[in-house]
Amino acid sequence: ADKVAVRNYVAEKVGEKYLIPLIGIFKDANEIVIDKLPNAFALKTNHGSGWNLIVKDKKIINWTQKRKILNIWLKRNAYFLSREWQYKNIKPKLICEELLSYEINDYKFYCVEGKAKAIQVDADRFSGHKRNLYDLTWNLLDIEFIYSNTKTSLSKPIQLDEMVKVVEKLASPFFFCRIDLYVHDKKIYFGEVTLHPEGGNGYFKNYSQ
């Protein structure tokens, strides 16, 4: 659950080539020297979910305001949001990574006892979030999980076989987890390991699902 510490886990299990290039790690937003960062990057906390700052052009950001927000995030404990135990004792940090793309498909693999069972694909997350679920041979499942399905089919990634191998290695120690991957410029990147998707409170649009 620690987005800093997990990088070592990923490197050990599947290799550093699957990690998004790291720019820096900070204990406080005031440590960040903006002039030393690239023009575009992703900045997020290591100890929660959704506490992210996606920067497409650092020159148009009000950094006085954003530093305050980042430091507020650092003082929060995600455990008290939905009692996800794994967040409780993480030492808060900010992690800065290269920005792969602003709109990018991510592939979320639901794994049970180290085996991938279903694939969630989130599309247009910042401009009309949609979500499809597929089986491992890329058949669309008749499931709507929080968000509606896309109106058009999403292409099966050509790297799917490799992606399944990667997630099953990463998921091997856990009874249940969700492993998230990105594909950018035909290359696979690790996103995160999630033990309680949607904080354990995700809903299906049809109860029978």
C-alpha beads as a LAMMPS data file, in Angstrom:
LAMMPS data file: protein, C-alpha beads

209 atoms
208 bonds

1 atom types
1 bond types

-500.0 500.0 xlo xhi
-500.0 500.0 ylo yhi
-500.0 500.0 zlo zhi

Masses

1 110.0

Atoms # bond

1 1 1 0.000 0.000 0.000
2 1 1 3.016 2.316 0.453
3 1 1 3.622 3.769 -3.016
4 1 1 7.286 4.395 -2.182
5 1 1 8.120 1.044 -0.557
6 1 1 6.210 -0.935 -3.209
7 1 1 8.753 0.127 -5.836
8 1 1 11.314 -2.148 -4.162
9 1 1 8.787 -4.998 -4.118
10 1 1 8.055 -4.575 -7.842
11 1 1 11.752 -4.369 -8.732
12 1 1 12.418 -7.589 -6.810
13 1 1 9.428 -9.515 -8.198
14 1 1 9.339 -8.472 -11.864
15 1 1 12.162 -5.975 -12.479
16 1 1 12.682 -2.220 -12.502
17 1 1 11.685 -1.935 -16.164
18 1 1 8.020 -1.951 -15.100
19 1 1 8.393 1.046 -12.772
20 1 1 7.404 4.556 -13.839
21 1 1 10.636 6.612 -13.767
22 1 1 11.100 8.283 -10.390
23 1 1 11.851 12.010 -10.130
24 1 1 11.957 12.474 -6.375
25 1 1 10.628 11.629 -2.902
26 1 1 9.816 14.346 -0.372
27 1 1 8.726 14.399 3.286
28 1 1 7.226 17.872 2.993
29 1 1 5.889 19.899 0.077
30 1 1 8.176 22.764 1.023
31 1 1 11.192 20.579 0.159
32 1 1 10.196 20.562 -3.507
33 1 1 12.297 22.818 -5.723
34 1 1 9.986 23.423 -8.659
35 1 1 12.768 24.729 -10.921
36 1 1 14.479 21.327 -10.688
37 1 1 11.401 19.421 -11.860
38 1 1 10.444 18.793 -15.495
39 1 1 7.587 20.812 -16.922
40 1 1 5.132 17.905 -16.591
41 1 1 4.989 15.272 -13.855
42 1 1 2.730 13.387 -11.436
43 1 1 2.944 14.164 -7.717
44 1 1 1.111 12.008 -5.191
45 1 1 1.147 10.854 -1.607
46 1 1 2.424 7.384 -0.801
47 1 1 -0.109 6.648 1.924
48 1 1 -3.592 7.013 0.456
49 1 1 -5.768 7.017 -2.609
50 1 1 -6.794 9.960 -4.759
51 1 1 -4.338 12.431 -3.248
52 1 1 -2.713 13.172 -6.586
53 1 1 -1.554 16.275 -8.418
54 1 1 -1.247 15.802 -12.179
55 1 1 0.889 18.607 -13.596
56 1 1 0.827 19.150 -17.346
57 1 1 2.518 22.568 -17.201
58 1 1 4.218 23.591 -13.951
59 1 1 4.430 27.241 -15.057
60 1 1 0.677 27.771 -14.719
61 1 1 0.359 26.201 -11.239
62 1 1 -0.153 28.300 -8.104
63 1 1 2.498 26.550 -6.069
64 1 1 1.808 28.435 -2.844
65 1 1 -1.708 27.055 -2.907
66 1 1 -0.696 23.570 -4.042
67 1 1 1.998 23.214 -1.353
68 1 1 -0.656 23.893 1.289
69 1 1 -2.920 21.223 -0.189
70 1 1 -0.082 18.698 -0.449
71 1 1 0.889 19.254 3.186
72 1 1 -2.744 18.844 4.255
73 1 1 -2.766 15.480 2.473
74 1 1 0.437 14.482 4.262
75 1 1 -1.243 15.056 7.635
76 1 1 -4.183 12.791 6.826
77 1 1 -4.333 9.104 7.673
78 1 1 -6.236 7.104 5.063
79 1 1 -6.983 4.423 7.658
80 1 1 -9.678 6.613 9.191
81 1 1 -11.542 7.017 5.881
82 1 1 -12.691 3.406 5.504
83 1 1 -10.590 1.467 8.053
84 1 1 -8.198 -0.038 5.498
85 1 1 -5.656 -1.328 8.009
86 1 1 -2.705 -1.351 5.611
87 1 1 -2.596 2.469 5.461
88 1 1 -2.549 3.108 9.202
89 1 1 1.193 3.047 9.919
90 1 1 2.664 4.247 6.620
91 1 1 5.022 7.201 7.093
92 1 1 3.627 9.889 4.753
93 1 1 5.736 11.049 1.823
94 1 1 5.270 12.685 -1.556
95 1 1 6.441 10.778 -4.608
96 1 1 7.096 12.505 -7.921
97 1 1 7.121 10.435 -11.116
98 1 1 7.266 11.124 -14.809
99 1 1 3.888 11.900 -16.353
100 1 1 3.240 9.181 -18.916
101 1 1 0.092 10.757 -20.293
102 1 1 -2.889 12.724 -19.004
103 1 1 -5.549 10.444 -20.501
104 1 1 -4.319 6.867 -20.323
105 1 1 -6.029 3.499 -20.003
106 1 1 -5.123 1.552 -16.929
107 1 1 -5.744 -2.143 -16.563
108 1 1 -6.770 -3.402 -13.134
109 1 1 -6.409 -7.135 -12.589
110 1 1 -8.478 -8.792 -9.871
111 1 1 -6.446 -11.679 -8.490
112 1 1 -7.396 -14.514 -6.140
113 1 1 -4.714 -16.755 -4.659
114 1 1 -2.184 -15.338 -7.091
115 1 1 -4.257 -15.940 -10.228
116 1 1 -5.793 -13.209 -12.375
117 1 1 -9.566 -13.629 -12.670
118 1 1 -10.916 -10.444 -14.262
119 1 1 -9.663 -7.206 -15.791
120 1 1 -11.135 -3.785 -15.120
121 1 1 -10.427 -1.065 -17.669
122 1 1 -11.047 2.568 -16.757
123 1 1 -11.226 5.027 -19.629
124 1 1 -11.576 8.817 -19.843
125 1 1 -11.061 9.136 -16.100
126 1 1 -10.897 12.924 -16.216
127 1 1 -13.548 13.537 -18.881
128 1 1 -16.499 11.189 -18.391
129 1 1 -15.257 8.155 -16.464
130 1 1 -16.328 4.797 -17.932
131 1 1 -15.477 1.262 -16.851
132 1 1 -15.532 -2.174 -18.477
133 1 1 -14.736 -5.572 -16.982
134 1 1 -13.340 -8.400 -19.084
135 1 1 -12.348 -12.004 -18.607
136 1 1 -8.801 -13.093 -19.416
137 1 1 -9.626 -13.729 -23.078
138 1 1 -11.067 -10.211 -23.399
139 1 1 -14.741 -11.017 -23.424
140 1 1 -16.776 -8.136 -21.982
141 1 1 -18.499 -9.183 -18.758
142 1 1 -22.097 -8.168 -18.121
143 1 1 -21.108 -6.069 -15.105
144 1 1 -21.289 -2.370 -14.333
145 1 1 -19.170 -1.607 -11.275
146 1 1 -19.870 1.974 -10.083
147 1 1 -19.430 3.434 -13.591
148 1 1 -21.268 2.651 -16.815
149 1 1 -19.683 0.617 -19.591
150 1 1 -18.136 2.415 -22.540
151 1 1 -20.350 2.803 -25.612
152 1 1 -17.603 1.412 -27.822
153 1 1 -15.466 -1.659 -27.243
154 1 1 -11.958 -1.199 -25.925
155 1 1 -9.138 -2.862 -27.802
156 1 1 -7.428 -5.856 -26.292
157 1 1 -3.851 -4.812 -25.415
158 1 1 -1.260 -6.676 -27.435
159 1 1 0.762 -7.022 -24.229
160 1 1 -2.032 -8.873 -22.399
161 1 1 -0.156 -12.171 -21.982
162 1 1 2.847 -10.375 -20.506
163 1 1 0.584 -8.300 -18.275
164 1 1 -1.026 -11.425 -16.815
165 1 1 2.404 -12.903 -16.047
166 1 1 3.470 -9.674 -14.324
167 1 1 0.358 -9.354 -12.165
168 1 1 0.383 -12.996 -11.113
169 1 1 3.967 -12.684 -9.899
170 1 1 3.058 -9.557 -7.961
171 1 1 -0.146 -11.078 -6.577
172 1 1 1.425 -14.382 -5.520
173 1 1 1.668 -13.651 -1.740
174 1 1 -1.925 -12.423 -1.382
175 1 1 -5.260 -14.212 -1.055
176 1 1 -6.935 -11.304 -2.852
177 1 1 -5.652 -8.109 -4.419
178 1 1 -6.018 -5.864 -7.424
179 1 1 -2.884 -5.131 -9.443
180 1 1 -2.975 -2.044 -11.674
181 1 1 -0.897 -1.616 -14.813
182 1 1 -0.595 1.071 -17.478
183 1 1 0.418 0.704 -21.104
184 1 1 2.209 3.673 -22.656
185 1 1 4.112 3.652 -25.956
186 1 1 3.602 -0.137 -26.040
187 1 1 5.403 -0.526 -22.707
188 1 1 3.896 -1.888 -19.481
189 1 1 4.161 0.135 -16.274
190 1 1 3.155 -0.770 -12.723
191 1 1 0.468 1.371 -11.102
192 1 1 -0.290 0.017 -7.635
193 1 1 -1.371 -2.908 -5.471
194 1 1 -4.826 -2.476 -3.936
195 1 1 -6.031 -4.777 -1.167
196 1 1 -9.503 -3.230 -0.808
197 1 1 -10.713 -1.835 -4.169
198 1 1 -12.951 1.214 -3.715
199 1 1 -12.228 1.008 0.008
200 1 1 -14.397 -2.102 0.122
201 1 1 -17.465 0.035 -0.637
202 1 1 -17.780 -0.305 -4.405
203 1 1 -21.274 -1.070 -5.686
204 1 1 -22.637 -2.915 -8.687
205 1 1 -25.382 -1.188 -10.660
206 1 1 -27.353 -4.419 -10.750
207 1 1 -27.458 -6.361 -7.490
208 1 1 -27.541 -9.702 -9.322
209 1 1 -24.057 -8.977 -10.669

Bonds

1 1 1 2
2 1 2 3
3 1 3 4
4 1 4 5
5 1 5 6
6 1 6 7
7 1 7 8
8 1 8 9
9 1 9 10
10 1 10 11
11 1 11 12
12 1 12 13
13 1 13 14
14 1 14 15
15 1 15 16
16 1 16 17
17 1 17 18
18 1 18 19
19 1 19 20
20 1 20 21
21 1 21 22
22 1 22 23
23 1 23 24
24 1 24 25
25 1 25 26
26 1 26 27
27 1 27 28
28 1 28 29
29 1 29 30
30 1 30 31
31 1 31 32
32 1 32 33
33 1 33 34
34 1 34 35
35 1 35 36
36 1 36 37
37 1 37 38
38 1 38 39
39 1 39 40
40 1 40 41
41 1 41 42
42 1 42 43
43 1 43 44
44 1 44 45
45 1 45 46
46 1 46 47
47 1 47 48
48 1 48 49
49 1 49 50
50 1 50 51
51 1 51 52
52 1 52 53
53 1 53 54
54 1 54 55
55 1 55 56
56 1 56 57
57 1 57 58
58 1 58 59
59 1 59 60
60 1 60 61
61 1 61 62
62 1 62 63
63 1 63 64
64 1 64 65
65 1 65 66
66 1 66 67
67 1 67 68
68 1 68 69
69 1 69 70
70 1 70 71
71 1 71 72
72 1 72 73
73 1 73 74
74 1 74 75
75 1 75 76
76 1 76 77
77 1 77 78
78 1 78 79
79 1 79 80
80 1 80 81
81 1 81 82
82 1 82 83
83 1 83 84
84 1 84 85
85 1 85 86
86 1 86 87
87 1 87 88
88 1 88 89
89 1 89 90
90 1 90 91
91 1 91 92
92 1 92 93
93 1 93 94
94 1 94 95
95 1 95 96
96 1 96 97
97 1 97 98
98 1 98 99
99 1 99 100
100 1 100 101
101 1 101 102
102 1 102 103
103 1 103 104
104 1 104 105
105 1 105 106
106 1 106 107
107 1 107 108
108 1 108 109
109 1 109 110
110 1 110 111
111 1 111 112
112 1 112 113
113 1 113 114
114 1 114 115
115 1 115 116
116 1 116 117
117 1 117 118
118 1 118 119
119 1 119 120
120 1 120 121
121 1 121 122
122 1 122 123
123 1 123 124
124 1 124 125
125 1 125 126
126 1 126 127
127 1 127 128
128 1 128 129
129 1 129 130
130 1 130 131
131 1 131 132
132 1 132 133
133 1 133 134
134 1 134 135
135 1 135 136
136 1 136 137
137 1 137 138
138 1 138 139
139 1 139 140
140 1 140 141
141 1 141 142
142 1 142 143
143 1 143 144
144 1 144 145
145 1 145 146
146 1 146 147
147 1 147 148
148 1 148 149
149 1 149 150
150 1 150 151
151 1 151 152
152 1 152 153
153 1 153 154
154 1 154 155
155 1 155 156
156 1 156 157
157 1 157 158
158 1 158 159
159 1 159 160
160 1 160 161
161 1 161 162
162 1 162 163
163 1 163 164
164 1 164 165
165 1 165 166
166 1 166 167
167 1 167 168
168 1 168 169
169 1 169 170
170 1 170 171
171 1 171 172
172 1 172 173
173 1 173 174
174 1 174 175
175 1 175 176
176 1 176 177
177 1 177 178
178 1 178 179
179 1 179 180
180 1 180 181
181 1 181 182
182 1 182 183
183 1 183 184
184 1 184 185
185 1 185 186
186 1 186 187
187 1 187 188
188 1 188 189
189 1 189 190
190 1 190 191
191 1 191 192
192 1 192 193
193 1 193 194
194 1 194 195
195 1 195 196
196 1 196 197
197 1 197 198
198 1 198 199
199 1 199 200
200 1 200 201
201 1 201 202
202 1 202 203
203 1 203 204
204 1 204 205
205 1 205 206
206 1 206 207
207 1 207 208
208 1 208 209
